[in-house]
């Protein structure tokens, strides 16, 4: 999902939702910068400025009203980008309780086009990445060990 924040005869700054708290801010030269939800809101509120890939500094509230997206559209975009409550967050430790063993760390949580939550888990010690449904994994609390003796 994308939204043009600034446009003057073409997009100047576009924001793309990648996960609940992760967005890509794309400048007019197609250079992408990761930005958190908090920083995106701070940019829109004028608390921080954004410098594009060519060195131009953008201060959202100071830009011409004809270039800016309406607050209604911004709120609609942010509300749609609020993902459902998820079982996991990035950095959580987890394991696969059934079938093959998969002690892991959650490295991404996202919503599919069909609005299903998926998690990307990185297998501890091996770095193997695997996409799971949330219900295929169980969260490991600090200092908890799995039934096979692994400390996760």
C-alpha positions in Angstrom: 0.0 0.0 0.0 1.5 3.4 -1.1 0.6 7.0 -0.5 2.1 10.1 -2.1 2.9 12.5 0.7 4.2 15.2 -1.6 3.4 15.7 -5.3 4.2 18.5 -7.7 3.7 17.4 -11.3 4.8 14.0 -10.1 5.5 12.2 -6.8 8.2 13.8 -4.7 7.9 11.7 -1.5 5.9 8.5 -1.4 5.5 6.3 1.6 4.9 2.5 1.3 3.7 0.3 4.1 5.9 -2.8 4.6 4.9 -3.9 8.1 3.1 -2.5 11.1 6.0 -0.3 12.2 8.1 -0.2 9.0 7.6 2.0 6.1 9.7 2.9 3.0 9.9 6.6 2.2 10.7 6.9 -1.5 12.0 10.1 -2.9 11.5 11.5 -6.5 14.7 9.8 -7.6 13.3 6.4 -6.5 15.8 6.1 -3.6 14.2 4.2 -0.7 14.7 4.9 3.0 13.4 2.8 5.9 11.4 4.8 8.4 9.5 3.8 11.5 5.8 4.7 12.2 7.0 7.1 14.9 9.4 8.9 12.6 6.8 9.1 9.8 4.3 10.7 12.2 7.1 13.0 13.5 7.9 14.0 9.9 4.2 14.8 9.1 3.9 16.7 12.3 7.0 18.7 11.5 9.1 17.5 14.4 11.7 16.1 12.1 12.9 16.9 8.6 13.7 14.4 5.8 16.7 14.9 3.5 16.3 13.2 0.1 19.0 11.5 -1.9 20.0 14.7 -3.6 20.3 16.7 -0.4 17.0 18.6 -0.5 15.6 19.0 3.0 11.8 18.5 3.3 9.8 19.9 6.2 6.3 18.6 5.7 4.2 21.4 7.4 6.2 24.1 5.5 5.5 22.7 2.1 2.8 24.2 -0.2 -0.7 22.9 0.7 -1.2 22.0 -3.0 1.7 19.6 -2.8 0.7 17.8 0.4 -1.7 14.9 0.8 -4.8 15.6 2.8 -4.8 14.7 6.5 -7.9 12.5 5.8 -5.9 10.4 3.2 -2.9 10.2 5.6 -5.1 9.0 8.4 -6.8 6.5 6.1 -3.4 5.2 5.0 -2.1 4.8 8.5 -5.3 3.2 9.8 -5.2 0.6 6.9 -1.5 0.0 7.7 -2.3 -1.0 11.3 -2.0 -4.7 11.1 -4.0 -7.0 13.2 -2.7 -7.9 16.6 0.0 -10.5 16.1 1.3 -13.3 18.3 4.9 -12.4 17.5 7.1 -9.3 17.1 10.5 -9.0 15.5 13.1 -10.3 17.9 10.9 -12.9 19.7 12.3 -16.3 20.2 10.1 -19.2 19.1 10.1 -22.9 18.2 8.1 -25.2 16.1 6.3 -27.6 18.6 5.2 -30.2 16.0 7.2 -32.2 13.4 10.7 -31.1 12.7 12.6 -28.9 15.2 13.0 -25.3 14.3 14.4 -23.2 17.2 14.3 -19.6 15.8 14.2 -15.9 16.1 11.4 -13.9 14.4 12.9 -11.5 11.9 9.7 -10.2 10.2 6.0 -10.1 10.7 3.7 -9.2 7.8 0.2 -9.4 6.4 -0.5 -11.1 3.1 -2.7 -9.7 0.3 -5.4 -12.0 1.7 -4.9 -10.4 5.1 -3.3 -13.4 6.8 -0.5 -12.9 9.3 2.8 -14.6 8.4 6.1 -14.6 10.3 9.6 -15.1 8.9 11.7 -17.1 11.3 15.5 -17.4 11.2 16.7 -20.8 12.5 19.2 -20.4 15.4 22.8 -21.4 14.6 22.0 -22.0 10.9 20.5 -18.8 9.6 17.9 -20.6 7.5 14.8 -18.5 6.9 11.3 -20.0 6.8 7.9 -18.3 6.4 5.3 -19.7 8.9 1.7 -19.2 9.8 1.5 -17.8 13.4 -0.1 -20.9 14.7 2.8 -23.2 13.5 5.2 -21.6 16.1 5.1 -21.1 19.8 6.8 -18.2 21.6 9.6 -18.9 24.0 9.8 -16.8 27.1 13.2 -15.8 28.5 15.3 -18.7 29.8 12.7 -21.3 28.8 14.1 -24.5 27.2 12.4 -26.8 24.7 11.6 -30.4 25.5 14.6 -31.7 23.6 17.1 -29.8 25.8 17.8 -26.9 23.5 18.0 -23.6 25.3 16.2 -21.1 23.1 
